[in-house]
């Protein structure tokens, strides 16, 4: 049995993993979806990037988990990758789901053109407002799924996107799986491609969009289970 801590990307809470968690549990694993501070049912809580790192570490410690697989989707690869370093020998593997990977001193917004997001954060009281329906188009989601995401999405605390990561080593030092969702681009970012050259990193591709927990939950759960089993 593998313990998974599942952390969704911007605007989303632990609820985003409902279907994946059910599939993992049916396969005999333990799934622990986590809502980060400032999001969903925790939307009233202030948060910076290190708050989110501490959220992940605290969940692992609260549950007393060992040999745990930390799963970070999109933005959450940044706090999950830092938390993976901090939990030491409790870690089994990191899985990045079409995610950003942390590099010391770099923020989530540092590696891509993001002036429009920074302007939005400033104009909206320090929060990044949820995406529109058009942003989910062409990502293998049904109209019903998009409507469900829009109904539950919450503004994302902007400080978590602009603060730099804090790493003593490199994310490349830890055993990791990178899941690339091909409808959101054919290849991982160049920095991730370099990390994938490490012996203990692996690349898995999914022919779906950026939110596979909604579009392909059973397939994603199978990949998570197999990644953990093969480590």
Steps between C-alpha positions, in 0.01 A plus 500: 500500500629844403410828668438786259470865600324674211532876448315675216609814318384859514135575586428142606458319831521139610160445337672496158636152580170333592491263203874425501495433874210257458692312228816482711309367800331241282850383401594457866690825550441782748419840350518824697378801298626824653355850475766768531460813712306777329300268273158330502383436857818674624454812287497734802852396605790724392773323306841546347707237323662370816154470659416251226824312551422472869145384418640198314765418761244532781260260326770234467595542865140516625420170330829342604575397143815329381600399148246761387443607141446875470297600194501860380291627210585818306592780747513254789811336365681801649399444866490121465856487366624706794303293751649182350847621595390589853334172595827312453477123528122511518498554122444219255456697179386832356254510212463823302172507306555742208659710770757765571813372675672712767843654454664685785418871494254474211127564524215330318469802272872534427535253216229615257346828375284601795475877510124475443463277807711732715283792386186302581629417848573867568161610368309244704627553851782248484302212348509327163140468390373163369520420132212544256325220312700580186823417683384140540403456134692240299617321815294179471233625743125479455279806538368346821852454639594858414185630666580298811853640520379856454236458770753389763817684403629766740740791455862400555722687749740702288798491737534124443564571131755780536717380789813301422544133587741399778700186431824378654564258215328441167165348413706281271649325803171332591331201330230651283246437228397776263162457333473707182149571374539529125203724424676766708823476299703219348801520729583597858666837565874503410608503865289191568641328190846537653382348829355204312853400401557387859481124552235526773263722297245364255266654243144377444277652232121532507299586190276744683491857624646686796240377750519117472343451844175605332549383141669163562477414872525122460802523270670748730439279803646201313813698411540615860461145628748360247754777564493421871514125448799521268719728708 
